[in-house]
Amino acid sequence: MESPETQARIIEAIRRKVPVIGPCMVCRSSDFQLVDGIVKIAVQPTTQRGVVLGGPTLPSAALVCQTCGNTIFLNLIVLGLLDLAGGEAAPAPEKEIGQSDTVANPQEPLR
């Protein structure tokens, strides 16, 4: 179980990168909930058979639609939260040309 501070950091990072989370691609609901914990998606070469334990992973935060269960995975490294995945803290990403300055809508559901 993640601490409330860690959950707040993840939500803040998501809102910084994705100021407005649109409706679910499956059911069009806007009610997403952040999974309490980190999801590590295993990465394997396509030519390898079987499951590789201890191989590379994509450390992610997961948002689950509370209506249909559709799940969105957001990479913690891209969110600037490498330290939550067991690595060193990543530097804050540079702002890209043309990137929006909009802030998260406090009315948007994201728990």
C-alpha positions as CSV (number, residue, x, y, z in Angstrom):
1,M,0.0,0.0,0.0
2,E,1.4,3.4,-1.0
3,S,1.5,6.2,1.4
4,P,-0.8,9.2,0.9
5,E,2.2,11.3,0.1
6,T,3.3,8.9,-2.7
7,Q,-0.2,8.8,-4.1
8,A,-0.3,12.6,-4.1
9,R,3.0,12.7,-5.9
10,I,1.7,10.3,-8.6
11,I,-1.5,12.3,-9.0
12,E,0.5,15.6,-9.2
13,A,2.8,14.1,-11.9
14,I,-0.1,12.8,-13.9
15,R,-1.9,16.1,-13.8
16,R,1.3,17.9,-14.8
17,K,1.7,15.7,-17.9
18,V,-1.9,15.1,-18.7
19,P,-3.8,18.2,-17.5
20,V,-7.2,16.8,-18.5
21,I,-7.9,13.1,-18.6
22,G,-10.5,12.5,-21.2
23,P,-13.3,10.1,-21.1
24,C,-12.7,6.3,-21.1
25,M,-12.1,5.0,-24.6
26,V,-14.4,2.1,-23.9
27,C,-17.5,3.4,-22.1
28,R,-16.9,7.2,-22.2
29,S,-17.1,7.6,-18.3
30,S,-14.7,10.1,-16.7
31,D,-14.5,8.3,-13.4
32,F,-10.9,6.9,-13.0
33,Q,-9.2,5.7,-9.8
34,L,-5.5,5.4,-9.3
35,V,-4.4,1.9,-8.3
36,D,-2.8,1.9,-4.9
37,G,0.7,0.6,-5.8
38,I,3.1,0.4,-8.7
39,V,2.6,-1.8,-11.7
40,K,5.7,-3.3,-13.3
41,I,5.0,-4.5,-16.9
42,A,7.6,-7.1,-17.9
43,V,9.5,-6.4,-21.2
44,Q,10.7,-9.5,-23.1
45,P,12.4,-9.9,-26.5
46,T,9.8,-11.1,-29.0
47,T,12.0,-14.0,-30.0
48,Q,12.2,-15.4,-26.5
49,R,9.7,-18.2,-25.4
50,G,8.4,-18.5,-21.9
51,V,8.5,-16.0,-19.1
52,V,11.7,-14.2,-18.0
53,L,11.9,-13.4,-14.3
54,G,14.0,-10.5,-13.2
55,G,14.1,-8.9,-16.6
56,P,13.5,-5.3,-17.5
57,T,10.1,-3.7,-16.7
58,L,8.1,-0.7,-17.4
59,P,7.3,0.8,-14.0
60,S,3.8,2.3,-14.2
61,A,1.0,3.9,-12.4
62,A,-2.4,2.5,-13.3
63,L,-5.7,4.4,-13.7
64,V,-8.8,2.2,-13.7
65,C,-12.2,3.3,-15.1
66,Q,-14.7,2.7,-12.4
67,T,-17.5,2.0,-14.8
68,C,-16.0,-0.6,-17.2
69,G,-12.6,-1.5,-15.8
70,N,-10.5,-0.2,-18.7
71,T,-7.0,0.4,-17.4
72,I,-4.5,3.0,-18.5
73,F,-0.8,2.6,-17.7
74,L,1.4,5.7,-17.3
75,N,5.1,5.2,-17.2
76,L,6.7,6.4,-13.9
77,I,10.0,7.3,-15.7
78,V,8.2,9.6,-18.2
79,L,6.2,11.1,-15.3
80,G,9.5,11.9,-13.6
81,L,9.1,9.5,-10.7
82,L,11.9,7.0,-11.3
83,D,12.6,7.0,-7.6
84,L,9.2,5.3,-6.9
85,A,10.3,2.5,-9.2
86,G,13.4,1.8,-7.2
87,G,15.8,4.0,-9.2
88,E,17.3,7.4,-8.5
89,A,15.1,10.4,-8.9
90,A,15.0,11.7,-12.4
91,P,15.5,15.4,-13.2
92,A,12.4,17.4,-14.0
93,P,11.7,17.1,-17.7
94,E,12.3,20.1,-19.9
95,K,9.3,21.8,-21.3
96,E,8.8,21.0,-25.0
97,I,8.1,23.6,-27.6
98,G,4.3,24.1,-28.0
99,Q,3.5,22.2,-24.7
100,S,0.4,23.6,-23.1
101,D,0.6,25.6,-19.8
102,T,-2.9,24.5,-18.7
103,V,-3.3,23.1,-15.3
104,A,-5.5,20.2,-14.2
105,N,-9.1,20.9,-13.8
106,P,-9.9,20.3,-10.1
107,Q,-13.4,19.2,-11.2
108,E,-12.0,16.2,-13.1
109,P,-12.3,13.0,-11.2
110,L,-8.9,11.5,-10.3
111,R,-8.7,9.7,-7.0
